[in-house]
Amino acid sequence: MTLSTGNKIRYGIIGFGGFAERAIAPAMRASSNAQLVALQKRSLSAARQKAAAYNIPLAFDSVEELVQHKEVDAVFIVSANSQHCSETVTAAKARKHVLVEKPMAMNVVEAKKMVDACRKNGVKLMVGHMVRFSPLVLRIKEIVRSGEIGSVTVVKTEYVYDGRSSRRTWLTDRRIAGGGPLFDIGVHCLDTLRFVLDADVVSVAGHLEPKPTKTQTELTAMVSLRLSNGILASICCSFASSIRRSTIEVIGTEGAVAATDFTIGDRAIPLNVTLHAGESSGEHRVETIDVPNLYVEEITRFSSSILGNQQSPIPGEVGLENQQVLDWVLTGRPGSSVKR
């Protein structure tokens, strides 16, 4: 397996589009232990143009050629969802470590193939659920575990935005996206509430509007979850919103903790904690949490796991478990056991 001889992991970005330009490439440059050495686009001339513009040494129009290059240690896959599985398998066979954007795959079958391919070839696989690295989310989890808000009874999450403004023209094409807002942003809500509550999903009920077809995704989804510890949770996500907002609220028997923009980094975010004392008004406080660039965090953590030969911070099995829930909502049928 190729491994950087220095203290930085050398990355190739597969699917170098607008998201990679805006978020991933700058994050790699800001990371202390990552180096961006290659990119891939479908057009070789466009790849070379972008490589020259961003001073990236290697440019490819072929995923196979990129992963075979001796100067590449790992790849970050940010292509369309329908490509995640095949590109992960190709990289794994070339013995390159894989960081793949969420949603991990189009379905459980693909997710399992990705996990198996990376395990068989002895490479690390990480799914880009970078919200887990947010100090805001970690603080929510700490408060829940402390018992300060009592026993948790319900968790409400929301993530909405106007999908009409997206540069991803395939966003609502089910053949490429797999699912609509449920896959694109609802999965952030799902992964975060599972992480905060540290519980298994045992029951799912979903409502999708409009009903997905073979070619078109839903535009709005409402999902109810029952967890193994008796907690109820909800996810509301939509592409048909005039505002962009992500919220989480954890309600317990003795209080609640809530935050807006819990998926965002590079800013200070207020965390609202409310404690009730019987019939009195109780206590309210606001904790301001400084959240770093979460893309830098995920790249740095993954690189550290490679350099230190440690477990992937968010292994492929986590993405597989989330995919089981997504498939359950889409099909109305439970898959195999959904674990933490």
Rosetta blueprint (number, residue, H / E / L):
1 M L
2 T L
3 L L
4 S L
5 T L
6 G L
7 N L
8 K L
9 I E
10 R E
11 Y E
12 G E
13 I E
14 I E
15 G L
16 F L
17 G L
18 G H
19 F H
20 A H
21 E H
22 R H
23 A H
24 I H
25 A H
26 P H
27 A H
28 M H
29 R H
30 A H
31 S L
32 S L
33 N L
34 A E
35 Q E
36 L E
37 V E
38 A E
39 L E
40 Q E
41 K L
42 R L
43 S L
44 L H
45 S H
46 A H
47 A H
48 R H
49 Q H
50 K H
51 A H
52 A H
53 A H
54 Y L
55 N L
56 I L
57 P L
58 L E
59 A E
60 F E
61 D L
62 S L
63 V H
64 E H
65 E H
66 L H
67 V H
68 Q H
69 H L
70 K L
71 E L
72 V L
73 D L
74 A E
75 V E
76 F E
77 I E
78 V L
79 S L
80 A L
81 N H
82 S H
83 Q H
84 H H
85 C H
86 S H
87 E H
88 T H
89 V H
90 T H
91 A H
92 A H
93 K H
94 A L
95 R L
96 K L
97 H E
98 V E
99 L E
100 V E
101 E L
102 K L
103 P L
104 M L
105 A L
106 M L
107 N L
108 V H
109 V H
110 E H
111 A H
112 K H
113 K H
114 M H
115 V H
116 D H
117 A H
118 C H
119 R H
120 K H
121 N L
122 G L
123 V L
124 K L
125 L E
126 M E
127 V E
128 G L
129 H L
130 M H
131 V H
132 R H
133 F H
134 S L
135 P H
136 L H
137 V H
138 L H
139 R H
140 I H
141 K H
142 E H
143 I H
144 V H
145 R H
146 S H
147 G L
148 E L
149 I L
150 G L
151 S L
152 V E
153 T E
154 V E
155 V E
156 K E
157 T E
158 E E
159 Y E
160 V E
161 Y E
162 D E
163 G H
164 R H
165 S H
166 S L
167 R L
168 R L
169 T L
170 W L
171 L L
172 T L
173 D E
174 R H
175 R H
176 I H
177 A H
178 G L
179 G L
180 G L
181 P H
182 L H
183 F H
184 D H
185 I H
186 G H
187 V H
188 H H
189 C H
190 L H
191 D H
192 T H
193 L H
194 R H
195 F H
196 V H
197 L H
198 D L
199 A L
200 D L
201 V E
202 V E
203 S E
204 V E
205 A E
206 G E
207 H E
208 L E
209 E E
210 P L
211 K L
212 P L
213 T L
214 K L
215 T L
216 Q E
217 T L
218 E L
219 L L
220 T E
221 A E
222 M E
223 V E
224 S E
225 L E
226 R E
227 L E
228 S L
229 N L
230 G L
231 I L
232 L E
233 A E
234 S E
235 I E
236 C E
237 C E
238 S E
239 F L
240 A E
241 S E
242 S E
243 I E
244 R E
245 R E
246 S E
247 T E
248 I E
249 E E
250 V E
251 I E
252 G E
253 T L
254 E L
255 G E
256 A E
257 V E
258 A E
259 A E
260 T E
261 D L
262 F L
263 T L
264 I L
265 G L
266 D L
267 R E
268 A E
269 I E
270 P E
271 L E
272 N E
273 V E
274 T E
275 L E
276 H L
277 A L
278 G L
279 E L
280 S L
281 S L
282 G L
283 E E
284 H E
285 R E
286 V E
287 E E
288 T E
289 I E
290 D E
291 V E
292 P L
293 N L
294 L H
295 Y H
296 V H
297 E H
298 E H
299 I H
300 T H
301 R H
302 F H
303 S H
304 S H
305 S H
306 I H
307 L H
308 G L
309 N L
310 Q L
311 Q L
312 S L
313 P L
314 I L
315 P E
316 G H
317 E H
318 V H
319 G H
320 L H
321 E H
322 N H
323 Q H
324 Q H
325 V H
326 L H
327 D H
328 W H
329 V H
330 L H
331 T H
332 G L
333 R L
334 P L
335 G L
336 S L
337 S L
338 V L
339 K L
340 R L
